[in-house]
Amino acid sequence: MLDHQPARASLRGLTARFAARLMANRRQSLPRLADVHPGQLAGGRWAGLRAVPTQCIHGTAYAGASRGEDFRPLGGHEPADWQSRWSRLESAADRLTILPPVQLLRAGGGYWVVDGHNRVALARERGQMWIDADVTELDLSSESAAAAA
């Protein structure tokens, strides 16, 4: 009589890995600035280099972004070299290397990532409270004026 236990265990493991990958691909998309604040975003003014609370970074300023709420690429949208880039960021953080500031837009009371999604993802994953950022403030007055009209 054949013992099917190892085959069943292997099948259960394969099913669990497939389910985990499927759930990773179903993560919520990261909010996009143009979707949250539609309309004309008026000119910005450079606000300078600042330490920004990571919890105040709400989404991405990039219109074509395919990133999850954790700021990482959604499954199937990772660049070919993403894993090696992520590994280099983790190694730099482990060595306490100072990373370049992320580029953020400040609009509607929150911050939106222009450049540095992976650095924001790593900061949040590691429980970092603040991140260095090069901030530009946008004027949303044209949006509120259009809404009032």
N, C-alpha and C positions, 0 to 999 in steps of 0.2 A: 504494500500500500504506500502511495506517495504522500509525503508531508508537504502540504501547500502553505505552511506558516511563513517560510522565508519569502515566498512570492507575494503573499498577502501583505506582509510588512513592507516590502519594497513598493508595492502598489500604493499603500497608504502614504508612504513617504513622498512618492511622486505626486500623488493627489494633493497632499499638503503644500508642496512646493508650488504646484500649479495654482492653487487657491491663493497663496500668498502673493504670487506674481500678478494674478488677476486683481486682487485688492489694491496692490501698489499702483496699477494702471487706472484704478477708479478713484484715486485721490481727487480731491477738489482742486480745481484750477486756481491759481493765484489771481486775486483781483487785479484788473488792469485800470490804470488811471483814466484812460479815455472812456471806459465803461462806467466807472463810478462817477466821474465828473464829465459827462458828455458836453459837447459844444466847444466853443472857442476858449482855449486856455491862453490867456494874454501873456505878454512878455514876462520874462523872469528877471530876477536880480540876484546876483551872487551874494549869498549870506555868509560865506566863509567856511573854514574848517571848524567842525564842531564834534563833540561827543554826543551821539544820538542814542536814546534808549532803544534797544532792539525791539521792544514790544510796540513801539510807535511806528514801525515800518509795516505798512499795510499791504503793499503789493508792488507791482512792477509798472514802470513808465513805458516799457517796451510794448508796442501794440501787437507784435507777433509772438509774444511769449507763450511757451508751452511748459509752464512750470507749475508745480504743486504748491499747496499752502505752506509747505516747508521750504520753499524757495529752490528746491532741487528740480531738475528736469523731470517731466512726467515720463513714465515708461514708454519706450519707443521713440522718444524725442531727444535722447542723450546724444551729444556730439560723439564722434568716434573716439576721441581722446578724453572723454569726460572722467572715466574712472582714474586715469593717471593724473589728471588735473586735481581731482578730489584728494587723491593720496598725497600729492605734493602739498596741498593746503593743510591736511591733517598733520603731516610731518612738520611743516613750518610752525603750526600751532603748538605741537608737542615740544618743539625747541624754543618756544616763546619768541619766535621771530616777529618783528613788527611788520604787519602787512600794510599795503597801501590803503588809504581811505577809500571807502565805497563812494560812488557818486549818487546822490539822492536829489529828488525834487521834493519840495515841501509844498503841499497843496491840500486844501480842505481839512486842515488840522492834523494831517498825517504825512508820512514820508513814503516816497515811491522810488524804487531802485532803477537807476539808469544803467549803472555798471557795478557789478560786485554781488550778484545774486548768490554765488557759491560761498562767498565770504559771509554773507548774511545767514545763509543756511548753516554754516559751520558754527557761527557765533550762537545762534539759537539752539543748535543741537547740544552745544557744550555749556549752555546756561549762562552765556556771557550777557551781562546786563546792558552794556554800552558798546557802541562801535564808532570808530573814527569815520567821519564822513565829510565830503566836500558837498555843501548844500547850496542849491539854488531855489529861491522861493518864487512860486508862480502866483500871478494875480488871477483869482477866479471871479473878480468883480463883473466881468462881462457875462459870465454864466449866471450869476445871481440877477443881473440886470435883465437878461433875457427871460429868466423865469418869472420875474416880477411883471414883465410887459404883457 
